[in-house]
Amino acid sequence: MSAQEPAAAVKKVRIATVWLDGCSGCHMSFLDMDQRLLELAPLIELVYSPLVDHKEFPPDVDVTLVEGSVSTDEDLRKIRMIRGRTKILVSLGDCAVTGNVPAMRNPFGAAATLDRAYNENAQLQKQTPTLHLPTLLERVRPVHEVVEVDVFVPGCPPPADAIFYVVGELLAGRTPDVGAVTRFGR
């Protein structure tokens, strides 16, 4: 290659992050990678995330990190669409991996949960909202019960070091040994 020829552009890995029914703790851990995000920047293109202003999940995503459980009809529709547009799907955090805190309503069911929240515990205007809310599924489910998951990263939330390790291994084309860097509830 001569000095006048431009270097071939390195194809960036298209990464997305998604937030279903969770607390955003996994996304906060993602941000806690701090300056290491700058190390990843030349290698990745963040194509969708609640951290940026993308409205529609794009096609042809290489890696998607999914936080949260599948609790509503909207979550169910979204995760199925995401799986169809993603090469490697990562369940990020205990809610995505096991259902965790959102799944604590499972023994009671959706109707009883709504009644408790909007009628039994309300002081004024006791009524269950029906407009502009997604429909609760009868049972909260971890992501792998709905779609195929390629990598499981437990933790509540997973530490930033674990997320950085997992993303780094995936960028290198390797399957991460997640058990070496995190565990449930860590």
C-alpha positions, -999 to 999 in steps of 0.1 A, spaced: 0 0 0 14 34 -9 13 64 13 -16 79 -7 -38 48 -4 -62 50 26 -60 21 51 -89 -3 48 -116 6 73 -120 -18 101 -156 -30 103 -170 -21 137 -191 -47 156 -227 -35 159 -237 -36 195 -271 -29 211 -283 -28 247 -319 -33 257 -338 -28 289 -369 -50 295 -384 -53 331 -355 -44 353 -341 -16 374 -314 -2 350 -287 -14 373 -271 -35 345 -270 -4 323 -254 16 351 -228 -12 354 -222 -9 317 -216 28 321 -193 21 351 -168 7 326 -158 44 325 -127 50 304 -127 14 291 -157 25 270 -133 47 251 -111 16 245 -141 -1 230 -152 29 209 -129 22 179 -141 -14 178 -179 -10 182 -208 9 169 -236 13 195 -266 10 173 -294 9 199 -297 16 236 -319 33 261 -287 53 268 -290 70 234 -319 83 213 -325 54 189 -362 48 184 -363 16 164 -342 -16 169 -321 -20 137 -315 -51 117 -282 -69 115 -270 -64 151 -239 -84 160 -243 -84 198 -272 -74 220 -270 -71 258 -305 -76 273 -312 -64 308 -345 -74 325 -371 -101 325 -400 -106 301 -430 -93 320 -454 -78 295 -468 -84 261 -445 -55 249 -414 -72 264 -424 -104 246 -429 -88 212 -396 -68 216 -374 -97 227 -387 -119 198 -380 -91 173 -345 -85 188 -336 -122 187 -345 -122 150 -322 -93 143 -293 -103 165 -264 -127 160 -253 -130 196 -278 -124 224 -265 -119 259 -287 -122 290 -272 -95 312 -280 -97 349 -301 -118 372 -334 -105 359 -326 -115 324 -310 -148 335 -336 -160 362 -365 -135 363 -352 -123 397 -371 -95 415 -398 -90 388 -406 -127 390 -415 -124 427 -451 -116 415 -454 -151 398 -470 -169 428 -498 -142 428 -505 -137 391 -510 -106 371 -545 -96 382 -537 -99 419 -505 -79 414 -524 -51 397 -552 -52 423 -527 -49 451 -507 -21 435 -536 1 423 -565 -7 447 -554 -23 480 -525 1 485 -541 32 471 -556 59 493 -572 80 465 -587 71 431 -586 33 435 -586 20 400 -564 -2 378 -552 18 348 -560 3 314 -549 30 289 -513 33 276 -500 4 297 -486 -29 283 -505 -60 294 -488 -80 321 -480 -116 313 -495 -140 338 -459 -152 346 -427 -132 344 -401 -152 325 -363 -150 321 -352 -143 285 -341 -178 277 -376 -192 283 -388 -170 254 -359 -169 229 -325 -186 225 -297 -170 245 -261 -173 235 -243 -160 267 -256 -157 303 -240 -130 325 -254 -133 360 -251 -107 387 -273 -81 403 -259 -62 386 -229 -78 370 -198 -59 378 -184 -35 351 -152 -57 350 -174 -87 340 -192 -68 313 -160 -54 299 -145 -90 299 -176 -105 282 -177 -78 255 -140 -80 250 -141 -118 245 -170 -115 221 -152 -88 201 -122 -112 199 -145 -140 186 -142 -161 217 -169 -175 240 -164 -158 274 -158 -179 306 -184 -159 326 -181 -180 357 -145 -167 361 -157 -131 365 -192 -131 381 -219 -151 397 -256 -148 407 -263 -119 430 -228 -105 428 
